[in-house]
Amino acid sequence: MNKNCRFFLFSWMALVTSAPGAATDTYLIDSMHSMPSFAYKHLDFSTFRGRFDKISGVITLDSVGHTGTADVTIEVRSVSTGVPMLDEFLRSPKFFDAAKFPSITFKSGTFMFNGDKLASVIGDLTVHGVTKSVALDVVFVACHQHQLLKVPACGADARTTIRRSDFGLAMFIPNDSDEVTLEIGVEALKKE
């Protein structure tokens, strides 16, 4: 963490701890600057990638008490691979079945810290109507004043690997890998 980042983080933490009853802050996900993505192996030749373009949710964070919550919703119909025919297939009843299961959700009440640094978020991931507990490894996190909007903001990059067959999405295994890497890049603005 560079010197400026540390200064903003500690200034923000000092501000939070100095206000009575204000240790837990609530942040709304900025859908324009947040993107969940996925990657899997295709025919053991290449790594194929896609994303979801619509995400929303609320995150709470108490950086002093080392607790937090996340309630995130991803719109299945917003799947985008750069291949329109594949996008339509993924939305269809043969795969995600977006009409029946319009959302992917992640809900967590377990934030794990390594010292003062958020290290992982453990919660329930629901895909295709199936809910499994997953741990997202937080590979980057920053909280400070948003340079343009002049409000407190937090951002993070988190990742995990799941088996899609665990969620009833086993089509084309083993040609396409069962293991899928999920990455979620989030920016969130403090709710006033």
N, C-alpha and C positions, 0 to 999 in steps of 0.2 A: 504494500500500500504506500503510495507516494505521500510526501509531506503535506501537500494541499488536501488530499483525501482524508488523511488523519485529522488535520485541523478541522475540516467540516464535520467529520463524524463525531469528534470529541465535543465540538461546539454544539452540535445538535443534541448529543447525549446530555450535555450540561444543561441545555435549555429544557429538555424533557424532565430531567430529575429535579430541576429547581421549581417546576410548576406543581403545586399540590394536586394529587390525584390524577396526574397526566402522564403516568409512566407508560401506559399502553396507548399507542397511536393507531388510527385506522387509515388505511390506504386503499384507494380505488384503482384498479388496474387500468392503465392507459392503453386502450385497445389499438391505437394507431402505432404504438411503439412496443408492442408485445407480440411474440410469435412462438407458438408451439410448433415443433417440427419432428419428423421421424425419419429414420434411415434403416434400411435392411439390405441384405445381400440378394442380388438377382442372379440366378443360375451359377452362383459361386464365381462370377466374373467381376461384377461391379457393385458398388454401393449405390442404391437408388434412394433418392431423398424426396420428401414431400413436406407440406406444411398445412396448417389450418389458419385461415385469414381472420377469423372472428373469435375473440376471446374476451371474457369479462370476469369480474370477480372482486372480492374484498379480501384484504390481508390485514391482520393486526400484528403489531410488533411491540414487544416490551424488551428493548435491548439491555435494560438494566436487570430486570428479573429473569431474562433469558427464556421468554415464552413467546408464543405467537400462534396464530391461526391462519388458515387459508381456505377460501371457498371459491373455487375457480370453475368456470363453465366454458367449454369449447364447442362451437357450433359445427356439427359433423358436415353439414352441407357446404361449409366453407373450405373443404379439403381441396388442395391444389398441388398437383404434381408437375404441371407443365405439359401434361398429355391429356387433352380433353376427354378422350375415350376412356382412359383409365379413371379419371375423376368421376365420370358418370357410373362406371362399374363400381367404384368404391362406395358411392352413395346408394347404390341399388340394394334390393333385398338379398342379393347374393353375397354381399359383404357387410358393410356397416349398417345397412338398412336404415338410412337417415329418416325415413318417414315414421318408422316405429321407434327408433332410438335417436332422437334429434340432437342429443348432447352427450359429450364426454365430460365427466366431472372429476374433480380432485378436491377432497375435503380433508383438512388436517387440523389437529390440535396439538401436534407434537413437533416442536422445533428443537433441534439438538444443536448445542453450541460447543465449540472448542475454544475455551477461554471466552473472549468477547466476540468471537467470530462465529456467525451462523454456518454450521457445517452440513446439516441435512434436515430435511423435512419429511416426516413419516405420516402417511395418510392413506385414505381409501380412494383408489382410482376405479371409476366405473366406466366401462366401455362395452357397448353392445348389450347392455342390461346386466352385465356381470361385474361384481365388485371384488377387488383384490387389494390387499394392503401392499403398498410399495414405499420404498425409501428413495427420495430424490436427493442426490448428492449436490450440494451447492458449491459450484466451482468459482463463482464470483458474486460478490455482494457489495453494494455501496449505498450509503444514505447521506444525503446532504441537500443543500438548497438547490432547487432546479434553476439553472443559470438563466433560462428564458422566462419561465412563468413566475419565478420568485416565490415559490412555495416549497415546503419540505417534500422531498421525494426519495424513494428507494428503488433500486434496481437489482436484479439478480439473474444469474444463469444457473439452471439446475438440470441434471440429467439422470436418467435411469435406464435400465434395460429390462424389458419384459418379454414373456413368451406370448405371442398373440393367440396361440392355441388355448391358453388359459382363459381367454375371453371369448371363446367360440368362433375364432377367426382363423381357421386352419387351412383354408383353401390355398392350393398351390404349394404346400409344403411337400417335399423339400426343395422344389425348384426355386422358390423364394423362401428365405430363411424364416424360421419360427421366431428367432430372436429379433427384436426391434429395439433400436435405441431411440428413446424419447428425449428431446431437449426442449426446455421452456425458458425463453428469454422474456423477462417481465420488467416493465417500468410501471411504477405505481405512484400516484400523487396523494398526499395527505388530505384526508377529508376534513374540511373546515367545520 
